[in-house]
């Protein structure tokens, strides 16, 4: 594996996770948060690859396997799952 590709994976993973965290922290709504989780997924994939291809970095790889699962739940809950519609609440 070339150093250039490893560097690209590492820095993309770091930049993408930072951007996604910023989007989540801004609380811009359901869709924005869902797309932030999509960015988190790409970050996790990059850091999984980097972690297992870079010598002595398996810990980052395994951490991002766990984060990938969490991020997929975020994508599902914010972009895929259909929320029940609220019916007439609290009034007669």
GUZAKOL-977928 format. One line per field, with one value per residue: x, y, z of N, C-alpha, C in turn; residue in three letters; residue number from 0. Coordinates in Angstrom, 2 decimals. Layout:
GUZAKOL-977928
nu: c(X, ...) .
nv: c(Y, ...) .
nw: c(Z, ...) .
cau: c(X, ...) .
cav: c(Y, ...) .
caw: c(Z, ...) .
cu: c(X, ...) .
cv: c(Y, ...) .
cw: c(Z, ...) .
r: c(ALA, ...) .
k: c(NUM, ...) .
This chain:
GUZAKOL-977928
nu: c(0.85, 0.57, 2.18, 0.95, -1.76, -2.44, -2.10, -4.09, -6.43, -6.28, -6.32, -8.67, -10.56, -10.28, -10.96, -13.56, -14.99, -14.83, -16.25, -18.78, -19.39, -19.58, -21.86, -23.84, -23.74, -24.74, -27.44, -29.40, -31.65, -33.60, -32.99, -30.48, -28.94, -29.13, -27.72, -25.27, -24.61, -24.25, -21.90, -20.27, -20.27, -18.74, -16.34, -15.73, -15.38, -13.10, -11.23, -11.25, -10.12, -7.60, -6.68, -6.33, -4.56, -2.34, 0.63, 0.58, -1.82, -4.23, -6.02, -7.39, -8.69, -10.44, -11.91, -13.29, -14.80, -16.73, -17.78, -18.76, -20.96, -22.59, -22.93, -24.33, -26.74, -27.53, -27.89, -30.01, -31.98, -32.37, -32.70, -33.94, -35.88, -39.36, -41.16, -43.81, -46.82, -48.06, -51.11, -54.17, -53.37, -54.03, -56.45, -59.90) .
nv: c(-1.17, 2.18, 5.05, 7.46, 6.80, 5.73, 8.00, 9.64, 8.20, 8.36, 11.18, 11.96, 10.50, 11.73, 14.43, 14.17, 13.06, 15.16, 17.20, 15.95, 15.74, 18.46, 19.15, 17.59, 18.78, 21.31, 20.98, 21.04, 19.82, 16.88, 15.67, 16.85, 15.90, 13.17, 13.03, 13.83, 11.57, 9.82, 10.87, 10.33, 7.53, 7.18, 8.19, 6.35, 4.04, 4.77, 5.04, 2.50, 1.04, 2.36, 1.82, -0.98, -1.39, 0.16, -0.29, -1.35, -0.05, -1.18, -0.82, 1.59, 0.77, -1.27, 0.25, 1.88, 0.02, -0.53, 2.09, 2.38, 0.64, 2.00, 4.42, 3.55, 2.88, 5.46, 6.55, 4.93, 5.60, 8.34, 8.81, 6.65, 5.11, 5.21, 7.60, 7.53, 9.27, 12.10, 12.05, 13.73, 15.29, 15.50, 16.97, 17.80) .
nw: c(0.00, -0.84, 0.59, 0.03, -0.48, 2.02, 3.63, 2.49, 3.18, 5.99, 6.52, 5.18, 6.66, 9.19, 8.60, 7.52, 9.68, 11.47, 10.12, 10.00, 12.74, 13.36, 11.83, 13.13, 15.66, 15.14, 14.98, 12.85, 11.93, 11.10, 8.52, 7.86, 10.00, 9.48, 7.01, 7.97, 9.43, 7.29, 6.25, 8.46, 8.22, 5.86, 6.78, 8.82, 7.26, 5.78, 7.87, 8.95, 6.86, 6.75, 9.37, 9.40, 7.34, 7.86, 9.62, 13.04, 13.79, 14.33, 16.40, 15.92, 13.63, 14.65, 16.47, 14.70, 13.35, 15.27, 15.49, 12.91, 12.94, 14.81, 13.42, 11.17, 12.37, 13.02, 10.41, 9.56, 11.50, 11.09, 8.34, 7.00, 8.47, 8.91, 10.54, 12.92, 12.25, 13.99, 15.59, 16.35, 19.17, 22.60, 22.64, 22.61) .
cau: c(0.00, 1.42, 2.05, 0.00, -3.11, -2.65, -2.29, -5.40, -7.44, -6.19, -6.76, -10.09, -11.31, -10.26, -11.71, -14.98, -15.63, -14.94, -17.37, -20.03, -19.64, -20.05, -23.25, -24.71, -23.78, -25.53, -28.85, -30.10, -32.85, -33.51, -32.27, -29.07, -28.31, -29.02, -26.61, -24.03, -24.29, -23.70, -20.50, -19.61, -20.06, -17.58, -15.17, -15.43, -14.83, -11.73, -10.36, -11.12, -9.09, -6.31, -6.27, -5.88, -3.47, -1.20, 1.18, 0.35, -2.97, -5.44, -6.97, -8.25, -9.54, -11.51, -12.77, -14.15, -15.79, -17.82, -18.40, -19.52, -22.27, -23.34, -23.27, -25.38, -27.98, -27.89, -28.43, -31.32, -32.98, -32.63, -33.02, -34.65, -37.05, -40.55, -41.66, -45.27, -47.35, -48.77, -52.55, -54.72, -52.90, -54.42, -57.57, -61.21) .
cav: c(0.00, 3.37, 6.04, 8.49, 6.29, 5.65, 9.38, 10.10, 7.54, 8.91, 12.58, 12.02, 10.01, 12.76, 15.62, 13.83, 12.91, 16.50, 17.85, 15.31, 16.14, 19.84, 19.14, 17.08, 19.76, 22.48, 20.62, 21.67, 19.06, 15.43, 15.32, 17.24, 14.95, 11.91, 13.13, 13.85, 10.17, 9.25, 11.30, 9.52, 6.18, 7.20, 8.39, 5.07, 3.12, 5.18, 4.77, 1.04, 0.65, 2.87, 1.13, -2.35, -1.38, 0.84, -1.11, -0.96, 0.85, -1.99, -0.29, 2.55, -0.02, -1.90, 1.31, 2.35, -1.03, -0.25, 3.36, 2.14, 0.09, 3.10, 5.38, 2.95, 3.07, 6.87, 6.70, 4.30, 6.29, 9.71, 8.92, 5.51, 4.72, 6.06, 8.00, 7.57, 10.63, 12.44, 12.28, 14.78, 15.06, 16.27, 17.89, 17.35) .
caw: c(0.00, -0.93, 1.67, -0.39, -0.25, 3.46, 4.11, 2.03, 4.02, 7.34, 6.59, 4.82, 7.82, 10.23, 8.15, 7.36, 10.99, 12.05, 9.45, 10.43, 14.12, 13.30, 11.35, 14.20, 16.76, 14.74, 15.17, 11.72, 11.59, 10.88, 7.28, 7.98, 10.91, 8.74, 6.06, 8.77, 9.71, 6.05, 6.22, 9.48, 7.66, 4.95, 7.63, 9.46, 6.25, 5.48, 9.00, 9.05, 5.87, 7.21, 10.59, 9.16, 6.36, 8.47, 10.71, 14.44, 13.93, 14.34, 17.39, 15.22, 12.74, 15.43, 17.00, 13.62, 13.08, 16.21, 15.11, 11.68, 13.34, 15.42, 12.38, 10.35, 13.13, 12.82, 9.06, 9.56, 12.31, 10.63, 6.91, 6.42, 9.26, 8.81, 11.85, 12.95, 12.24, 15.21, 15.42, 17.20, 20.53, 23.75, 22.58, 22.18) .
cu: c(0.89, 1.15, 1.02, -1.43, -3.41, -2.87, -3.66, -6.52, -7.47, -6.75, -8.21, -10.93, -11.39, -11.11, -13.20, -15.66, -15.78, -16.11, -18.70, -20.37, -20.15, -21.52, -24.22, -24.84, -24.61, -27.04, -29.73, -31.35, -32.53, -32.70, -30.80, -28.32, -28.14, -27.86, -25.28, -23.62, -23.77, -22.22, -19.70, -19.33, -18.84, -16.28, -14.76, -14.83, -13.38, -10.80, -10.25, -10.03, -7.71, -5.79, -5.74, -4.76, -2.20, -0.65, 0.90, -0.81, -4.29, -6.48, -7.93, -9.19, -10.71, -12.46, -13.76, -15.09, -17.00, -18.54, -19.21, -20.90, -23.16, -23.81, -24.35, -26.74, -28.46, -28.48, -29.84, -32.35, -33.30, -33.06, -33.93, -35.95, -38.18, -41.06, -43.19, -45.74, -48.14, -50.24, -52.97, -54.35, -53.55, -55.64, -58.87, -61.87) .
cv: c(1.24, 4.32, 7.11, 8.05, 6.21, 7.03, 9.91, 9.49, 8.17, 10.32, 12.76, 11.60, 11.06, 13.97, 15.32, 13.69, 14.26, 17.27, 17.27, 15.70, 17.59, 19.90, 18.65, 18.14, 20.99, 22.24, 21.28, 20.92, 17.62, 15.05, 15.67, 16.27, 13.60, 11.94, 13.24, 12.42, 9.45, 9.62, 10.53, 8.11, 6.18, 7.40, 7.07, 4.09, 3.47, 4.82, 3.28, 0.57, 1.11, 2.09, -0.27, -2.44, -0.74, -0.03, -0.49, 0.01, 0.09, -1.47, 0.72, 1.81, -0.63, -0.87, 1.76, 1.28, -0.79, 1.04, 3.23, 1.59, 1.18, 4.08, 4.84, 3.04, 4.51, 7.13, 6.13, 5.16, 7.69, 9.80, 7.82, 5.20, 5.73, 6.34, 7.97, 9.02, 10.87, 12.72, 13.38, 14.53, 16.04, 17.17, 17.24, 18.47) .
cw: c(0.00, 0.24, 1.31, -0.15, 1.24, 4.07, 3.72, 2.89, 5.42, 7.42, 6.14, 6.03, 8.92, 9.82, 8.05, 8.71, 11.68, 11.44, 9.93, 11.86, 14.19, 12.87, 12.42, 15.29, 16.42, 14.86, 14.11, 11.29, 11.25, 9.65, 7.36, 8.89, 10.23, 7.76, 6.77, 9.11, 8.47, 5.93, 7.27, 8.96, 6.74, 5.72, 8.28, 8.47, 5.92, 6.63, 9.32, 8.10, 6.33, 8.41, 10.35, 8.13, 6.90, 9.60, 12.09, 14.64, 13.97, 15.33, 16.77, 14.28, 13.50, 16.03, 15.92, 13.10, 13.99, 15.83, 13.82, 12.01, 13.94, 14.35, 11.44, 11.05, 12.97, 11.45, 9.01, 10.30, 11.79, 9.17, 6.38, 7.15, 9.09, 10.22, 11.82, 12.96, 13.51, 14.87, 16.38, 18.66, 21.49, 23.61, 22.14, 21.38) .
r: c(UNK, UNK, UNK, UNK, UNK, UNK, UNK, UNK, UNK, UNK, UNK, UNK, UNK, UNK, UNK, UNK, UNK, UNK, UNK, UNK, UNK, UNK, UNK, UNK, UNK, UNK, UNK, UNK, UNK, UNK, UNK, UNK, UNK, UNK, UNK, UNK, UNK, UNK, UNK, UNK, UNK, UNK, UNK, UNK, UNK, UNK, UNK, UNK, UNK, UNK, UNK, UNK, UNK, UNK, UNK, UNK, UNK, UNK, UNK, UNK, UNK, UNK, UNK, UNK, UNK, UNK, UNK, UNK, UNK, UNK, UNK, UNK, UNK, UNK, UNK, UNK, UNK, UNK, UNK, UNK, UNK, UNK, UNK, UNK, UNK, UNK, UNK, UNK, UNK, UNK, UNK, UNK) .
k: c(0, 1, 2, 3, 4, 5, 6, 7, 8, 9, 10, 11, 12, 13, 14, 15, 16, 17, 18, 19, 20, 21, 22, 23, 24, 25, 26, 27, 28, 29, 30, 31, 32, 33, 34, 35, 36, 37, 38, 39, 40, 41, 42, 43, 44, 45, 46, 47, 48, 49, 50, 51, 52, 53, 54, 55, 56, 57, 58, 59, 60, 61, 62, 63, 64, 65, 66, 67, 68, 69, 70, 71, 72, 73, 74, 75, 76, 77, 78, 79, 80, 81, 82, 83, 84, 85, 86, 87, 88, 89, 90, 91) .
